[in-house]
Amino acid sequence: METAIRIKSNELTPDFLKKIKALFSKEEELEISISPVSDFGLNKKESREEYVNRVNLAIRNLDKQTDTISLSDSEFENLTNDLLAAK
């Protein structure tokens, strides 16, 4: 079993660790990797009005084909591979 869990640092509690331990056998070896995550501001608090304005702007940009990019499947695959390799 492999999983990625994204939590806030204040949610990392002894109870959380107990729940993770319960998912695996006592003899199973685990690998844990911890790194900070950037959400690029996607999880910031915003009012309903700010949200609607942001969505409407995105729709207008799509309609006008501004501030958009287009990638073929292979271009997207290459880009993601390059970004992952850069980590």
HELIX and SHEET records of a PDB file:
HELIX    1   1 SER A    9  GLU A   11  5                                   3    
HELIX    2   2 PRO A   14  ALA A   22  1                                   9    
HELIX    3   3 ARG A   48  LYS A   64  1                                  17    
HELIX    4   4 ASP A   73  ALA A   86  1                                  14    
END                                                                             
